[in-house]
Amino acid sequence: GVQTCALPISGIVKQVEKHTGTKQDNKTPWQRIDIEVCYEEGQYPKSAIISFNGYGFDPLLEMVEKKIRIYFDIESSWYKGNPSTKLKGYKYDKR
């Protein structure tokens, strides 16, 4: 069978943005929180942006400059002939 890829990433939260809207049926609301985590500091810092879809993740909005560990899945697809990869968070804890 196919194995789920459960990867944790730890670091400092640099930025959090909340996005809301309505699905194509013009009725169902949706919410996504994008969170930038700096997982490697130093001269050449590295960050990842992870998206949390759905409700219940609003506490992430208060996590800027705090330490966090996020569990996420990698979701890739082709979009107009180009590869597109998204990191989809599903669980987190404060460090």
C-alpha positions as CSV (number, residue, x, y, z in Angstrom):
1,G,0.0,0.0,0.0
2,V,0.9,3.6,-0.1
3,Q,2.6,5.0,3.0
4,T,1.6,8.3,4.4
5,C,4.5,10.7,4.7
6,A,4.3,12.3,8.1
7,L,7.1,14.8,8.4
8,P,7.6,17.2,11.3
9,I,9.4,20.5,10.9
10,S,10.5,22.7,13.8
11,G,11.5,26.3,13.9
12,I,10.5,29.9,14.6
13,V,7.3,31.3,13.2
14,K,8.1,34.3,11.0
15,Q,4.7,35.2,9.5
16,V,1.1,34.0,9.6
17,E,-1.7,35.0,7.2
18,K,-5.3,34.0,7.3
19,H,-7.3,33.7,4.1
20,T,-11.1,33.2,3.8
21,G,-13.6,33.0,1.0
22,T,-16.5,31.1,-0.4
23,K,-16.3,27.9,-2.4
24,Q,-17.5,27.8,-6.0
25,D,-21.1,27.0,-4.9
26,N,-21.2,30.5,-3.5
27,K,-22.5,29.1,-0.2
28,T,-19.8,27.1,1.6
29,P,-17.2,29.2,3.4
30,W,-13.5,28.1,3.5
31,Q,-10.5,29.2,5.6
32,R,-6.8,28.7,5.2
33,I,-3.9,29.8,7.4
34,D,-0.5,30.0,5.9
35,I,2.4,30.0,8.3
36,E,6.1,30.7,7.5
37,V,8.5,28.7,9.7
38,C,12.2,29.5,9.7
39,Y,13.7,26.0,10.2
40,E,17.4,26.9,9.7
41,E,18.9,30.1,11.1
42,G,22.3,31.7,10.4
43,Q,23.9,33.3,7.5
44,Y,21.6,31.6,5.0
45,P,18.3,31.1,6.8
46,K,15.8,28.7,5.3
47,S,12.0,28.9,5.6
48,A,9.0,26.8,4.6
49,I,5.4,28.0,4.2
50,I,2.8,25.5,5.4
51,S,-0.9,25.8,4.9
52,F,-3.6,24.7,7.3
53,N,-7.0,24.3,5.7
54,G,-10.2,24.4,7.7
55,Y,-11.3,25.8,11.0
56,G,-9.7,25.3,14.4
57,F,-6.2,26.6,13.6
58,D,-6.8,30.3,14.6
59,P,-4.3,29.9,17.6
60,L,-1.6,29.9,14.9
61,L,-2.3,33.6,14.4
62,E,-0.7,34.2,17.9
63,M,2.5,32.2,17.2
64,V,4.7,34.8,15.5
65,E,8.3,34.7,16.8
66,K,7.4,31.6,18.9
67,K,8.9,28.1,18.5
68,I,6.7,25.5,16.9
69,R,6.7,22.0,15.5
70,I,4.4,21.3,12.6
71,Y,3.3,17.9,11.1
72,F,2.5,18.1,7.4
73,D,2.0,16.2,4.2
74,I,3.5,17.0,0.8
75,E,1.0,17.4,-2.0
76,S,2.3,17.9,-5.6
77,S,0.5,18.2,-8.9
78,W,0.9,19.6,-12.3
79,Y,-0.5,23.1,-13.0
80,K,-0.5,24.4,-16.6
81,G,2.4,22.1,-17.3
82,N,4.5,23.1,-14.3
83,P,5.0,21.3,-11.0
84,S,3.3,22.7,-8.0
85,T,4.1,21.5,-4.5
86,K,2.1,22.5,-1.3
87,L,2.9,21.6,2.3
88,K,-0.4,20.8,4.0
89,G,-0.2,21.1,7.8
90,Y,-2.6,19.0,10.0
91,K,-1.1,19.2,13.5
92,Y,1.2,21.4,15.5
93,D,2.6,21.9,19.0
94,K,4.4,24.7,20.7
95,R,8.0,24.0,21.6
